[in-house]
Amino acid sequence: MRENADMTHEPAGLSRRLLLVAAAAGLALPAIARAQEGSVMRIRFVFSDQDFTATLQDNPSARDLISMLPLDLTVEDYSTNEKIAYLPRKLTEEGSGPFGNEAPGDLCYYAPWGNLAMFHASYCWSRGLIRLGRLDQGSAPLLQRGEYPLRVEPLA
């Protein structure tokens, strides 16, 4: 009887091991996904004779923007310090909030209007503004005044 009892416990032992392996794999998969989320995200902008790139921050709004690309938009001047382009849909605002160190070359999303904002001069954070990233070559490409077709695409 003892021998038989050990035999009946062995499959249960194997099942426990399999469950532990499956549980460990289940814990590892979200970590792998988070590691992939942490990879550098870059995009390319093309309008008129301007061709430049931006490196995005790892935040939900920037990842949402990447999921929409490629896009053909219209870029236009707004005020004296930025160019804007309206997106076809609003981005997630998850994880947004105040930020500091505002500087020319910032790429942001203005949630109330659903537009990208690319700053070529000083600005201050305001409610609804979410920093997506920074222009890699600085803000000089944004100084060309006017309204133009804008292509936004991911960089591999």
Phi, psi and chi 1 to 4 in degrees:
 res  aa     phi    psi   chi1   chi2   chi3   chi4
   1 MET       -  -40.8 -174.5   79.1  161.6      -
   2 ARG   -58.2  -44.7  176.6   89.1  174.0  134.8
   3 GLU   -58.8  -43.5 -149.0  170.8  -80.8      -
   4 ASN   -66.3  -37.1 -168.7   15.9      -      -
   5 ALA   -64.3  -40.9      -      -      -      -
   6 ASP   -63.3  -37.3  -73.5  -17.1      -      -
   7 MET   -66.7  -36.8  -70.0  177.4   70.5      -
   8 THR   -72.9  -25.7   59.5      -      -      -
   9 HIS   -79.2  -26.9  -76.2   81.0      -      -
  10 GLU   -59.7  -48.8 -175.0   61.4   30.0      -
  11 PRO   -60.6  -35.9  -25.9   34.4      -      -
  12 ALA   -64.6  -38.8      -      -      -      -
  13 GLY   -62.2  -42.1      -      -      -      -
  14 LEU   -64.1  -41.1  -75.2  175.7      -      -
  15 SER   -63.7  -40.2  -64.9      -      -      -
  16 ARG   -62.6  -43.1  -96.1 -175.5 -112.2  128.9
  17 ARG   -61.9  -44.3  -83.0 -173.9 -132.7  125.3
  18 LEU   -62.3  -40.6  -72.1  174.4      -      -
  19 LEU   -64.0  -40.5  -73.8  173.1      -      -
  20 LEU   -63.8  -42.6  -73.2  172.7      -      -
  21 VAL   -63.1  -44.6  167.4      -      -      -
  22 ALA   -63.3  -40.7      -      -      -      -
  23 ALA   -64.9  -42.1      -      -      -      -
  24 ALA   -62.6  -41.1      -      -      -      -
  25 ALA   -64.6  -39.8      -      -      -      -
  26 GLY   -62.6  -34.5      -      -      -      -
  27 LEU   -74.7  -32.7  -68.9  172.9      -      -
  28 ALA   -74.1  -34.7      -      -      -      -
  29 LEU   -60.2  -46.0  -71.1  176.5      -      -
  30 PRO   -61.6  -34.2  -24.0   32.9      -      -
  31 ALA   -65.7  -38.6      -      -      -      -
  32 ILE   -64.8  -43.1  -68.7  168.2      -      -
  33 ALA   -62.3  -41.0      -      -      -      -
  34 ARG   -64.7  -37.2  -79.4 -167.8  -57.0  -85.9
  35 ALA   -63.9  -39.6      -      -      -      -
  36 GLN   -67.3  -37.6  -71.4  174.0  -17.8      -
  37 GLU   -61.3  -31.6  -74.8  177.1    0.7      -
  38 GLY   -76.7   -2.2      -      -      -      -
  39 SER   -70.9  157.0   63.1      -      -      -
  40 VAL   -70.3  128.9  174.0      -      -      -
  41 MET  -110.2  125.4  -61.7  179.2  -67.0      -
  42 ARG  -128.1  147.4  -65.7 -175.5   64.1 -134.8
  43 ILE  -131.7  161.6   58.2  177.5      -      -
  44 ARG  -119.4  137.5  176.5 -179.2 -179.9 -145.7
  45 PHE  -115.6  137.2  -65.5   95.1      -      -
  46 VAL  -136.5  123.2  179.1      -      -      -
  47 PHE  -150.8  146.0   73.8   89.0      -      -
  48 SER    49.1 -126.2 -176.7      -      -      -
  49 ASP  -102.8   16.9   61.8  -10.9      -      -
  50 GLN   -95.7  135.0  -54.4  -61.1  -44.6      -
  51 ASP  -142.1  111.0 -173.9  -25.3      -      -
  52 PHE  -147.7  166.4   55.1  100.4      -      -
  53 THR  -123.1  164.2   60.1      -      -      -
  54 ALA  -139.0  146.1      -      -      -      -
  55 THR  -103.4  125.3  -60.2      -      -      -
  56 LEU   -89.6  152.0  -59.8 -179.6      -      -
  57 GLN   -76.7  161.3  -67.0 -174.9  -18.6      -
  58 ASP   -90.5   84.6 -174.9   14.4      -      -
  59 ASN  -140.6  162.3   65.0   41.3      -      -
  60 PRO   -57.5  -37.7  -26.6   35.8      -      -
  61 SER   -66.9  -42.5  -60.7      -      -      -
  62 ALA   -65.2  -41.2      -      -      -      -
  63 ARG   -64.5  -36.6  -72.8 -169.1  -63.0  -85.7
  64 ASP   -65.0  -41.2 -164.3   13.4      -      -
  65 LEU   -59.9  -47.8  174.6   62.6      -      -
  66 ILE   -56.2  -38.3  -75.6  -77.4      -      -
  67 SER   -65.8  -19.1   75.7      -      -      -
  68 MET   -89.8  -14.2  -64.6  171.6   65.8      -
  69 LEU   -78.1  150.2  -58.6 -179.1      -      -
  70 PRO   -79.5  157.5   30.2  -33.0      -      -
  71 LEU  -134.4  144.6  -71.9  171.4      -      -
  72 ASP  -113.9  114.0  -70.3  -53.0      -      -
  73 LEU  -125.9 -173.5  -52.5  170.5      -      -
  74 THR  -122.0  129.7  -60.3      -      -      -
  75 VAL  -105.1  140.1   66.2      -      -      -
  76 GLU  -145.3  161.4   60.6 -172.3   85.3      -
  77 ASP   -75.7  142.5  -61.5  -54.6      -      -
  78 TYR  -135.6  127.7 -177.7   78.4      -      -
  79 SER    56.0 -148.1 -171.4      -      -      -
  80 THR  -111.0    4.6   59.0      -      -      -
  81 ASN  -132.3    6.1   64.5  -20.0      -      -
  82 GLU  -155.3  159.9   66.6 -175.6  -72.6      -
  83 LYS  -113.0  145.2  -75.6 -154.9  171.7  -67.7
  84 ILE  -129.4  156.2   64.0  171.0      -      -
  85 ALA  -146.5  127.8      -      -      -      -
  86 TYR   -82.3  132.3  -70.1   92.7      -      -
  87 LEU   -84.9  157.4  -64.5  170.0      -      -
  88 PRO   -69.7  -19.3   17.9  -25.2      -      -
  89 ARG  -151.3  163.4   68.2  165.6  172.9   81.5
  90 LYS   -74.7  148.7  -68.7 -164.7  171.2 -160.9
  91 LEU   -88.4  159.5  -60.9  178.3      -      -
  92 THR   -62.5  147.1 -177.6      -      -      -
  93 GLU  -106.9    7.6  -63.9  177.1   46.2      -
  94 GLU   -55.4  131.4  178.8 -173.7  -22.5      -
  95 GLY    77.6    9.3      -      -      -      -
  96 SER   -82.5  163.9   65.7      -      -      -
  97 GLY   169.2  179.7      -      -      -      -
  98 PRO   -58.1  147.6  -20.2   30.5      -      -
  99 PHE  -140.3  163.9   58.8   85.3      -      -
 100 GLY  -120.0 -167.6      -      -      -      -
 101 ASN    57.8   37.5  -59.7  -35.4      -      -
 102 GLU   -61.0  137.0  -57.5   93.6  -31.0      -
 103 ALA  -154.9  152.7      -      -      -      -
 104 PRO   -54.1  141.0  -25.8   35.5      -      -
 105 GLY    99.6   -5.5      -      -      -      -
 106 ASP   -73.8  140.4  -79.6   -8.3      -      -
 107 LEU  -108.9  121.9  170.2   64.6      -      -
 108 CYS  -129.8  171.0  -63.2      -      -      -
 109 TYR  -123.2  130.2  171.0   67.2      -      -
 110 TYR  -103.9  101.9 -172.5   57.8      -      -
 111 ALA   -60.1  -42.0      -      -      -      -
 112 PRO   -58.3  -33.5  -26.4   36.0      -      -
 113 TRP  -102.2  -15.2  -65.8   -5.6      -      -
 114 GLY    74.3   35.9      -      -      -      -
 115 ASN  -124.7  154.7   66.2  -81.3      -      -
 116 LEU   -77.1  145.8  -65.3  177.5      -      -
 117 ALA  -130.2  120.8      -      -      -      -
 118 MET  -114.4  114.7  -62.6  177.5  -85.1      -
 119 PHE   -91.7  130.3  -68.9   94.6      -      -
 120 HIS  -113.2    2.5   55.4   78.7      -      -
 121 ALA  -147.2  175.4      -      -      -      -
 122 SER   -57.6  149.4  -63.2      -      -      -
 123 TYR  -155.7  167.8   74.9  100.7      -      -
 124 CYS  -122.7  144.6  -68.3      -      -      -
 125 TRP   -57.5  142.2  177.8   84.8      -      -
 126 SER  -137.0  158.2   62.9      -      -      -
 127 ARG   -54.0  132.5 -176.7  175.0  -56.4  -77.0
 128 GLY    96.0   -9.1      -      -      -      -
 129 LEU   -90.5  126.8 -161.8   61.6      -      -
 130 ILE  -122.2  122.9  -59.2  167.8      -      -
 131 ARG   -75.5  126.6 -175.6 -178.3  -71.0  146.6
 132 LEU   -97.9  -31.9  -60.6  175.1      -      -
 133 GLY   171.0 -158.2      -      -      -      -
 134 ARG  -134.9  145.2  -60.7  -99.6  -42.3  141.2
 135 LEU   -71.2  131.5  -57.5 -178.6      -      -
 136 ASP   -68.3  -36.0  -65.2  -32.3      -      -
 137 GLN  -101.4   13.6  -64.2   85.7   13.3      -
 138 GLY    86.7 -173.3      -      -      -      -
 139 SER   -93.4    0.3   59.8      -      -      -
 140 ALA   -53.2  -40.7      -      -      -      -
 141 PRO   -60.8  -21.7  -21.7   31.4      -      -
 142 LEU   -81.2   -7.8  -55.4  176.7      -      -
 143 LEU   -76.6  -13.1  -62.3  176.6      -      -
 144 GLN   -71.7  113.7 -176.6  166.8  -23.5      -
 145 ARG   -77.7  149.7  -52.9  -80.2  -56.9  164.5
 146 GLY   125.7 -179.9      -      -      -      -
 147 GLU  -110.9  131.2 -176.2  174.6  -52.8      -
 148 TYR  -143.1  153.9  -59.1   94.3      -      -
 149 PRO   -62.9  139.4  -19.3   29.7      -      -
 150 LEU  -125.6  128.5  170.7   69.4      -      -
 151 ARG  -105.2  129.6  175.8   76.4  173.5  174.1
 152 VAL  -124.6  124.2 -175.0      -      -      -
 153 GLU  -141.2  154.5   54.4 -166.8   27.5      -
 154 PRO   -75.7  150.7   28.4  -33.2      -      -
 155 LEU  -103.8  135.4  -73.6  177.2      -      -
 156 ALA   -74.0      -      -      -      -      -
